[in-house]
Amino acid sequence: MNRHRTLVASIPAKHTLRAVIGPAEHAAYVRTLHPAATLATTAGTVLVHQRSALNRILGQLPFQELDRWASATLHLIRHRDLPITLCSAFGPGSPATALVVEQLNALGTPAVISIGTAAALRPDLAPGDLVVCDRALRGEGTSPHYLPPGDFAHPDIRLTAALACAATDHGHPVRRGATWTTDALYRESGAEARLYARRGIWTADMEAAALFAVGRHRRLPVAAAFAVADSLVNRTPRTDHPSTADALEQLLSAALDTLATCAGPASSAARTRVGPDHEHEREEQRG
């Protein structure tokens, strides 16, 4: 008799089940404190994972802090005369990202772009190189709560293309490729890095798959881009490379331009059509 039974329930199609607690509860609570609280009138939200990039732009523009609207710090700025939310200080990793994106969506944000750093899985990527993510290998534990089993989660196609164009317009070479999203920063093995690199994965990060999964589940346009900070190939200790800081500022500017450009009637209509195309959906089911 097997006495070592798992305590974790394995329920098929978990992603289809109705949750006991929904993000609408959070939005309702926020509106008891701030009755007019809404992000629906903004052009969207940028998740800023590195404080240095946030501090630089807040030092250049007037802003309003939206106190206690989310499990994060929210600053409202204007870019090209449009309101845009900057979201920061919510912690690393997929669960934190999923939580805050759920809250932002419940408050009505039209779109979310995430900018941060990643580790290279290719020897030709150096600190400061920019990668716009076109899919995320689901090596974390959050996406199964939102998506059926599969290898990859995907961003919104149109928003990702617009972000890549905006980053290019800022004069910085941009590559588009896949990332490996993992929960365990200090358990990224060389064997995994080599395997995924052979399979065409460019970077390793800790949030993209969860962001894409929530976006797909909630029909929210999402995109992500990285500045390379270090490498899992020919590993050397990470340093605060000035090229990485410069690249993050370029990405933040590109994200703001993207949201401003995509704002308007077309972006609100996009909620009814976002997410991977049917080819991506078939790929997820095959995985």
N, C-alpha and C positions, 0 to 999 in steps of 0.2 A: 504494500500500500504506500502510495506516495504522500508523505506528510508535508512536503514543501510546495504548497499551493500558492499561486500568486495572489496578492491582495489588490492588484490593479485589474479592474474589469475590462475585458476586451469585448466591445460592442461593435458589431459590423455597422458600417456607414455612420460612424459617430458624427461626421460632419453634417449629416442631414437632420440630426435630432434638435428639438427645440431646447434652447438654454433656459435654465431657471432664472438667471439674472441677465438682463440685456442692457446694452449701452444707453437705451432710452431712459432708463432709471437714472443714470448719471446726468444726462442732459436735464431731466426734470428737477433733479436736486440742485444743479447749478442755477436753474432759473428761479428757485426759491431764494437764492442769494442775489442774483442779477436777472430780474424778470425779462430784460431785453436781450439776454445772451444768445447770440447767433453768429456763426461764421459763414452763413449762406450768402452774405453780401460781400464777402471777400473774393479775391481771385484764386485763393487756395492757400495751402500751408507748405512751408519748407521745414523738414526735420533737420536740425543742425546738430550733429553729434559731437563736434569739436567746439569747445568754448572759444578758442582763439578766433575762429571765423566769425562767430556771433558777436564777440566784443568789437571786432573791427567795424562791422556794419552799424552796430548800435552807436558807435562813436561818430558816425558820419550822418545819421538820419535821426529825426525826431521819432519817438515811439511812445506807445501806450502799453503798459503791462496789464494783461487780462488776469487779474488775481483770482485764483482758485477755480478756474474754468476747466482745468484738466489736471491729471497726475503728472504735470510737467510745468515748465515755465513758458508762458506764451507772451510774445511781444507783437503788437500790431504796428506795422510800418506802412508807408505808402511808397509805391514804386511805379513810375510812369502814371502817377495820379490815381493808382488803384490800391486799395487796402490788401495787404498780404500778411499772413500770420507766420511768425517764426516760432518754432517749437523746439525747446531744448531742455536739458537737465532732467531727463526721464530715465537715464541709466542705460547701460549697454545690454544687448541681447534681444532675442526674439520675443520673449514674453512681454517685456517692457514696451517694445515697439508695437506689438499687437494691441496691447491695452490702450496706449495713448492714441493710436490711429482709430480704434473703435470709438473713443470718446470724441475725437475731432470729427469723425463722420457723423456721429449722433448730433453734434452741434451744427452740422450742415456744411462743413468745408467742401468746396467743389472738387478738389484734387489735392494730392499729397506727393511731394517730391522729397526724397531722402538723399542727403549728401553726407559723406563720411570718408573714412579711410579704409583701406583693405590691404591684405598681404598678397604679394605676387606669387603665382604658381608657375610663371614662365621666366626664363633667364633674361629675356629681352625687355622686361618691364622694370623700370627704375623708379626710385622715389620721385614723386611729382607727376608721374604719368597719369593721364585721365582715362578711366574706363566707364563707359555708360553701360549699365547692366541690361542685357536682353533676356536673361533667364537665370533662375537660381536653383542650384541643386539642393534638395531638401534634406540637409543633414542635421536639422534641428528638430525639436519636439512639438513646435507650435502649429505648423501647417496642417498636420493630420486632423486637427480640430475643425479646420475650415474647408479642406479639399479632400477629394477621394485619393486613394493611394496612387502614387506616381513619383517619377524621378524629379521633375522640375515644377517650379511655380513661375508664372510669367507676369511681367508688368503690362500696363496699358500700352498698346502698340503706338498709338498716335502721340501720346504724351512723351514716350521714350524717344521717338523720332524727333519731336520738337526740342527736347532737351539736348540731344546730340547736335542738332543744328545750332542751337544757341551757344553751346560750349565751343563749337568750331568757330562761330562768328566772333568769339572773344580772342581768337588768334592762338589758341592752345590746341595742339594735335590731340585728337580724341579717337579712342578705339571703342568698339562695341563688342562685348563678349559676356560669357557666363561667369557666375560666381558660385562658390561652394559655401553655403551658409551652415555654420556649426555653432553649437551651444558651448563647446568646451575649448576655450582659447588655449589652455595649457595641455590639451590632449590632441592637438593636431599633429599627426604622425607623418614622418617622411614617406611612408608607404602610401598613405592616402594622397598626399600632395602629388606624388609621382603618378599614381593611378589617374587621378582626376585631370592632371595636366595632359596626360596622353589622350583623355577623352574630350579635350577641347575646353577645359575650364581655365579661366584666366586668373581668378583671384579667390581669396578666402575672406569671408566677412561673417558677421554675427546677426544680421537683421533682415537682409533682403527677402529671403524666402517667406518670412512671416508677413512682411509688408505686402508682398504680392498676393499671398493667400488671403489676407483680410480684404485687400482691394477686390479680388475676384469674388469673394463671398458676399461682400457688401455692394458690389457694382460701383466701386469708387475708383476713378482713374488714379493710378499710382505709377511712380517711376523712381529709379535710384541710379546714382553715379558715385564713383569712388576716386579719390586721389590715392595712388599707391604710396604706402608709408614704409613698408619693409617687405621682406621676401621669405618664403618658406623653401626657396631653392638657394643652395649655397648660403645657408643662414648666417647672418651677422646680427649682432644686437641692434635693436631699434634705436634710432636717434631722432631728435627733432629737426629733421632736414628742412632747410628753408624752402626747397622746391615743393615739398608737400604742403607747407603753409600757404604758399602762393597759389598752388593748384586748388586748394580748398576755397580760397577767396574767388578764384575764377569760377568754380562750380556754383558757389552761392549766387554770384552775379548771373550766371547762366540760368539757374533755377528761377530766380526772380523774373528774368526776361521771359522765360517759358510760360510761367503762370500768367504774366501780364498779356502775353501774346494770345494765349489760349482762352482768356477770360471772355465772357459774353454769352449770347444765346446758344452758340454751338457747344460751349463747354457744359452748360446745364443739360443739354440734350444728350451729351455723351454718357450720362449716368445710365441711360437705357441701352447702351450698346458697348460698354467697355468690357475689358477682359480679353483673354486669349481668343484668337480666332478658332475655327473648328479644327484646323490642323493641330494646334496646340492641345485642344481638348482631347483629340484622339491620342496624341502622344502621352498625355497624362494617364489615360485609361490603359494604354499598352504597358506603361511603366509599372 
